[in-house]
């Protein structure tokens, strides 16, 4: 099995998982009324599946942000070749596209993946 085939299978599995979670969310009544706070993860027991998707994507987004910052430090330090910079840039762009695709699959807004990190500020 080549890597393209593996990626396709993983993406289809994630898409199926997101669809199941969205269906479960529609069937369950919300435990509270009103609009959820956008800078906190929704992890109440009635919507734990969608909350888990939000949590996982938030962690992935955090790791992506850290990778971007590390890449910029390495570029500024001059420790990468032009080819490595190009490859890293393409990889980071593809990550952003996949994170955004998954966010939409889970029915989340971009702000839903932002975290208040206390004295450090927000994630982005």
N, C-alpha and C positions, 0 to 999 in steps of 0.2 A: 504494500500500500504506500503510495507516495505522499509527500507532505501536503499537497493540494487536496488530495482525497481526505486526509485526516482532518484538515482545517474545515472542510465542508461538513463532515460528519459532526464535528464538535459544534459548529455554528447551528446546524439543524437541531441538535439536541438542546442547545440553549434556547433556541426559538420555541421548541416544544415545551420546555420547562416554563418559559415566560407565559405562553398561552394558557397552560394549566393554572398557573398562579393567578392570572387575570380572571379566569373563569371562577375560581374559588373565591376571589375577592368580591366579585359581583354578587355571589350567592350569600355571603356573610353580611349581616347587619353591622354597622359601625358601633363600637362600644361607647363612643362619645359623639356629641353633636358639635357642629361648628367646623371651621376650617383648620386642618392640622397646621401646626407650627412648621414653617418651611426650613428652619435651620436645625431641626432635630429629627432623628430617625424615628419612624413610626414602627414600634415593635409591640403594640398591644396584642393580647392573645388572639383576638378575632381576626387580625390581619397579619399574623406572624409570617406567612409565606411571602407576601409582598414586602413586608418589612425586612425579611432576610435578603431578598433581592436588592433592596435599597442599601442594606448594610454592606453586602458584598461589592456592589458597584461603587459605593463610597470609598471602601478600602482600596479598590482597584484605582479609582481616581486619585486618591492620596498617593499611592505608589507611583502612578504616572507623573504626578506633579514633582515628586522627589527625583525621578529619573530625568525629567526635563532640567531641573536645577543642576543636577550633577553633570549633565551634558554641557550646559552652559559654562560651568566651572572648568571643565576639561577643555572646552574650546578656548576660553579666555587664557588658560594656562599654556596653550599651544601644544598640548600633548596628543592631539589627534591629527591624522593626515586629512587632506581634502576628501579623499574617498571615504574615510571613516565618518567624517562630518556629514557627508551626503547620505550615507547609509543610515546613520543614526537619525537624521532628520526625517527620512522616509519612514523609518520604523515608528518614530514618535507620532507622525501624522496618521499612520495606519492605526495606531493605538487609539488616538482621539476619535477616529471614525468608528471604530468598533465599540468603544465606550458609549458613544452617542447612539449608535444603532441599538445596543442593549438597553440603554436608558429608555429609548422610545418603546422597545418591546415590553418593558415593564410598566409603561405608562407613567413614567416619572418625568418631572420637569428638571431642567438643569440645576435649578436652585435646590432641588431635593437631595442632590449629592454634595452640597456644601456643608461643611461642619464648622461650628463655632469652637475653636481650639483654645478658648479662654484668653490668657494673656498674649498668646501668639497671634490672635486674630482669627479670621476665617480661612478656610482651605484655599479659596481663590477669590 
